[in-house]
Amino acid sequence: MKTKTTPTIPEEFKITETINQDTWLVNGVLEKWEGKTSEVYSSISSTEDGKPTLLGTIPYLGEPEANRALLAAADAFGKGKGLWPTMKVADRVLCMERFVKQMEKQRDAVVKLLMWEIGKTLNDSRKEFDRTVEYIYDTIEEYKQLDRDSAKFTKHDGIHAHIRRGPLGIVLCLGPYNYPLNETFALLIPALIMGNTAIFKPAKHGVLLMTPLLEAFRSSFPKGVVNIVYGRGREVAAPIMQSGRIDVLALIGNSRSAVALQDHHPYKNRLRLVLGLEAKNPAVILPDADMDLTINECISGTLSFNGQRCTALKVLYVHEEVADTFNKRFAERVDALKFGNPWEEGVMLTPLPEPGKPEYIKELIDDALAKGAKIINKKGGKMMGNYIYPAVLYPVTKDMRVYEEEQFGPVIPIMPFDDIEQPAADVADSSYGQQVSLFGENVHNLAPLIDTLVNLVCRVNLNSSCQRGPDVYPFTGRKDSAAGTLSVHDALRSFSIRTFVASKDNDYNNRILNDLLDSKASNFISTDYIL
Ligand code: G3H
């Protein structure tokens, strides 16, 4: 692959050859694909002409391959009899450890692809990788703890019970482009460790970065436990859902895709949902807020990874008393942010991975301008390559599209308010309910707001921007923002169900139970545990 590389790309990050991903993982085999492929481009240019960079190709699979992946996952679950769902906890842990150890060796390759495929800065790409590895180790520890807690019998009303958490069955796992590694693995890893089998389709952008990990998936788990498919959702995920054999839909993305996929499932009552969806998290800036701190938090809250985070601050409510000060200082700070390629020192704003995204953001800006808002920063709205410099819009009103739509990109709407009740009332009326950020210090103003907001969203961040982490904390949302809860602890519960063996307390049954324990014939009825 010949490209005229610009001298600004450090040697270690140059694309010297394309990755032609010509296998897919099915039933424990990395099967060669000789059919149609799709090209994967980066919106970052490696030539002086500014054109997108070809990174490689991926298989373009269709319904027959989707059905084979489904069959492999179903066989691996084996109607509850499969090796994986019946495996001893210690053995499942070994498989997961084998996987994560191999994964760690691929850090540089994955980080480089994170930068090229989705434009994430070098620092943030490294963080995404390291955070994911840590998440896997924490999940293993949490799983051992869960096992320790269930390695016992209880007795009530003359009935002995041995209660554990068991797998749900087959999981269809779909991750998002903004965290193609972390968010996807935050679904897949707990789903697997609990004994489920999975079909996993990488995100549209951030797909080649799975290539360095395919061998680790293949060699760490029994055949059919993880199956990795490529292609378009409607051609691959839809038939899998239509089969009615999926027990859990695990998706981080938007509610439209989640609803469309659920609609394909013929038996909705059998389908468990673990969803992380869109949000429109507001910051509420009260008159006594510490301005330096608030501006810092609002900059990272609105513009980390160009605002392409479900947890990003997507609308700022600023009290009229401080609006002038806040707007002026905030707008200057936005204009001082550095735009560049992900590996550049000090860069915060980077090319957007989705073609057409700058045009969409421009539409939101034009709509707001037509309805009375102004761009209050000098660089706001300037287009360059696949980027649009963040526009700070003020004053934004509820009839504007940027108030209603989740922009998921670099545009910042600011709404003035004078009645402290107003922002909370808007959160109550919104379709979303993930998090809010509250800036201020007078406890008599903060307390009633906190007490209301905790009933409307699932995390109130005091004097700090919204975020998912630390991953041990519950990550969820109300209304169109989520279904189920994710965290190291909660995800193990989201991907499992309580299931138990019960027997009446009498000599006959007790002798059998003791025999089961002594013989170690059952992996379920066992009071052994790993320290
Ligand atoms: O896109 C949504 C992510 O879960 C956000 O995670 O707050 O750690 O960036 P983060």
Residues whose N, C-alpha, C, O or C-beta is under 5 A from the ligand:
A	BS01	G3H	Q308 R309 C310 T311 C466 Q467 R468 G469
